[in-house]
Amino acid sequence: MSDRKEKLSCQLRLMAAFKEFTGPVPEGLFTQKEFFIVRLHGIGTLLNEFKREKLKELSDWLSARLARGALSEADAAHFKQSLSALVNGQDYNSVCGALAGSRELLLQRLSRVQPVSVAEEEKKRPGQSREPAADRLTTAAYARLAFEKLEKELEAGQAAEKVLEEARKRAGALCSSDKMPLGLENTMPLQMQNCIESAAGACFRLLARLKH
């Protein structure tokens, strides 16, 4: 299987998982809460896989550019923007700090970074340090999806199953992944990646708050 087909396979699995998560619960297999938890964690795993592939793609791109000589300002800006959507601030600063160094140092540092996981971020307890970029993404989606109102509905006596069902519907409306065409030459744009990741982050946050 070519690299292009492998990337497409990961994207399609991620989009299919998100579409399933926001759709109806299969009868007799899960309760609403079980479905929410199992399918959401599946999306978290696929997001990490997708972002690891994006990191490899970025590394291959960088290696090819550096083989031609020094990076242009436009190339450096593209690299920084792409990297910032995938890793935490500490890793970002470490890698970008090597832009002025040797080719080997830059590629070595890039090879060591790991993608930021919204699932892991939302496991953190109040007061624990959070990755600012991921936190902003999740917080913005949480507000846009009006999940705080769902929290209040739960406090007022609404069943958790109803709250989680509504949360999935809202997440699906936020990211209409089924409307984005994909082919061997069309890969998931950063906007769609951010949308799915932010919606998933908001759902992880809601789930964490429902447990308390």
N, C-alpha and C positions, 0 to 999 in steps of 0.2 A: 504494500500500500504506500502510495506517495505521501510526502509530508503534507501536501495540500489536502489530500483525502483524509488524512489523520486529523488535521485541524478541523475540517468540515464535520467529521464524525463527532468530535468533542462538542462543537457548537450545537449540532443538531440534538445531541443527547441532553445538553443543558437546557435548550429551549423546549424540548419535549417534556423534560422533568418539570419545568416551570409551568408549562401549559397544563400538565396533569395535576400539579399542586393546586392550581387555581380553578380546576374543574370539579365536577361532581365526585363524591366519594363512592367507590364501587360498593354495591350492596353486599353485606355479609362478610366483608374482609376486614374493615376497620371501623372503629368509632370515629367521630369527627376529630377528637383530640389525638387519637393514635395516628390517624391519617396525616394530620397537621404536623406532628412531630417527626414521623418517619420520612415523609416526603420532603419536609423542609431540610432535614439533615442530609438527605440525598442531594438536594440542590447545593448545600454548602460544600459537600465533597466535590461535586462537579465544577463548582466555581473555582475551587483550589486547583483542580486539574487543568481547567481552562487557563487560569492565570500562570501556571507553571509553563504551559505551552507558549503563552504569550511572552514569557521571559526568555524562553529558548529562541523564539522567533526574533526577539529584540537582540539577543546575543549574536545570532547568526547575521542579522542585518548590520550590527555594529562591527563585527569582525570583517565583513565584506567591505564596509566603508573604510575601515582603518587600513586595509590591505592596499587601498589606493592612495593613502597618505593621510594627512591631518584632517580632522572633521571640519566642515564648514560651520559657520554660525547657525545656518538653517538646520543642518544635520544635528548639531548639539542641542538645539532647541527642541527638535522632534524627539530626540532620545530622552531628554529630561521630562518632557510631557508624558511620553509613553511609560517611562519608569515610575513616575509619581503615582500613576493609577494602579500600580501593581504591588508596591512594597511599602514598608513603614518608613517614617521620616529618618530614623537613624541609618537604615540601610541606604536610603536615597542619598543622604549626605555623604556617606562613605564612598559610594560609587561615583557620584558626581565630583567628589573631591579628587578622584583619580583621573579626571578628564585632562588635567594638566600634566599627568605623569606618563609613564610608558604604556604602550599598547598592552603588554603582558599584565601589568598591574591592574589596568582598567578591566580587562576581561576576567582576570582572576577574582576581583571583587564582585563583579557581576555574577559570576558562577556560584558564589556563596550565598546569595540572598534568597529568601523565601517569600512567597506571596503573603500579603495580609489576608487574614481570614475573618470575615464578619461574624462567623459562628463563634470563633474563639474570643473575639472582642466582646461579644455580648454575654459571654460566660463570666466576665469580670464583675466583681461586686462593686457597689457604690463606693467611690473614693479611690478605687484602683486606677492607676494611670492607663489611659486609653490612647490609641493611635488617633491623632487629631483629624486626619483626612477621612478615615473610615467613620469616625464618630460624627463628623459633619454630614457625611453622606446618609448615614442611618437616621440622624436626627431630623434632617430635612424631609426624608421620606416619611418618617413617623408623623410629622406635623401635616404633611400633605395628605396622608391617608386618614388623618383624624383618628389615630389610634388612641389618643388620650380620652376621647369620647367613649370609645369601646371599653376602656378601663373603668370609666365611671358607670357605664351600663352594667358591667359585671358587679361593681360595688353595690349597685342598686338592686341586684338580685337576678339579673339576666343570666341564663345558663351559659357556662363556658363554651359548650358546643356551638351555641348560636353566635357567640362572640367570635370564635375562631373561624366559623364558616363565613361570616361577614368579612373578616380580615382577609381571607383568601380571595374573596370576590373583589375586594378593593385593590389588592395587589395585582390581580389579573387585569383590571381596568387601567392601572397605572402603566403596565408594560404589555402592550399588545404585540407579543413576540411572533404571533402567527401571521402578522401582516408584513413581516420583513422577509423578502425573498433571499434565498441563499443558493449559491451554485459554486462550482469549483473556483470561480474567480471572484466570488462575493463572500467576504468574511465578516463576522460580527463587528460592527463599528463600536467605538468606545462608548458612545451614547447608550447603546442597547446593553452593553456590559454593565455600565454604571446603573442603569435602571433596574436590571435584574438583581444586581448586588445590593442596591439600596433597599429595594422591596424586601429581599430576603433578610437583610439586616434589621429592618423594621419589624418583621415577623419574629425574628429571633428575640428582639428586645421585648416585644409584647408577650411572647411565651415566657420569658424570664420573669416579667412583672406579674404574670398570672400565677406563678408558682409561689410568690411571696404573700 
